[in-house]
Amino acid sequence: MRSIADQSTADLGGRTSILARQRADHVELDRLMQRLAGETGEAYERTFTTMNRLVFSHAFAEEAVLWPLLRRLFPEGERLTLEVEQEHQEVNELVVALDEHREAGPERERLQARLFEVLREDVRDEEDELLPRLQDRLDTQELRRVGWQWEVVRRTAPTRPHPVVARRPPGNVVAALPLSVIDRTRDRVDMAARVAPDRFAGTLRRSSQALARVSHLVERTPAMRRGERASTARDPEGL
């Protein structure tokens, strides 16, 4: 199989195909990781937030649209998609850990290095293994149809880590709406807090923290973990 990294956009079925959309996100992710590695302070925080929004909405759309399709199409789909879901789970846990180590230092450097390593492994697995299988099985029109489905989900997906939510349906589907609303509201509140006068910024930050507490309650609902595999399941009280 030929990696989608080595093909032209036309080879991939055009810019609206799922293959071209996936690769475009991967290219942007690599750019953000390179930028993040050289930043500190407020610039680091902004780039880290931008990267997270890309990573988590992208991964959620994969888990909701692409990986169920691969499991239906290929006998080995269960094994292949489980490996990627395990990578996604580790990414969720690493970002949560990085949120707890905001100050520059050895621990943040260690966590960030591992995060970048897992993200690059994930990209290689998808571009070299999973996506070429879809290319072999689906025609151009089907690749574009899946691309539009994936894009719709990506644009309405959660934008933050949720390690205790299932990586598979039905749990992740149930979680989509409430967590997307909370995450995207927090994104707007946090953005406003960065530019607001001091007398308002504190209130906005407290509002974001309140939304985070609501998110934790929602994601710990048992329905959100239905469909999870043992290797990606996490104790909701342990994170």
Stockholm file with secondary structure:
# STOCKHOLM 1.0

chainA/1-239         MRSIADQSTADLGGRTSILARQRADHVELDRLMQRLAGETGEAYERTFTTMNRLVFSHAFAEEAVLWPLLRRLFPEGERLTLEVEQEHQEVNELVVALDEHREAGPERERLQARLFEVLREDVRDEEDELLPRLQDRLDTQELRRVGWQWEVVRRTAPTRPHPVVARRPPGNVVAALPLSVIDRTRDRVDMAARVAPDRFAGTLRRSSQALARVSHLVERTPAMRRGERASTARDPEGL
#=GR chainA/1-239 SS CCCGGGSCTTTTTSTTSHHHHHHHHHHHHHHHHHHHHTCCHHHHHHHHHHHHHHHHHHHHHIIIIIHHHHHHHCTTHHHHHHHHHHHHHHHHHHHHHHHTCCSCSHHHHHHHHHHHHHHHHHHHHIIIIIHHHHHHHSCHHHHHHHHHHHHHHHHTSCCSCCTTSCSSTTHHHHHHHHHHHHHHHHHHHHHHHHHSCHHHHHHHHHHHHHHHHHHHHHHTSGGGGTTCCGGGCCCTTCC
#=GC SS_cons         CCCGGGSCTTTTTSTTSHHHHHHHHHHHHHHHHHHHHTCCHHHHHHHHHHHHHHHHHHHHHIIIIIHHHHHHHCTTHHHHHHHHHHHHHHHHHHHHHHHTCCSCSHHHHHHHHHHHHHHHHHHHHIIIIIHHHHHHHSCHHHHHHHHHHHHHHHHTSCCSCCTTSCSSTTHHHHHHHHHHHHHHHHHHHHHHHHHSCHHHHHHHHHHHHHHHHHHHHHHTSGGGGTTCCGGGCCCTTCC
//
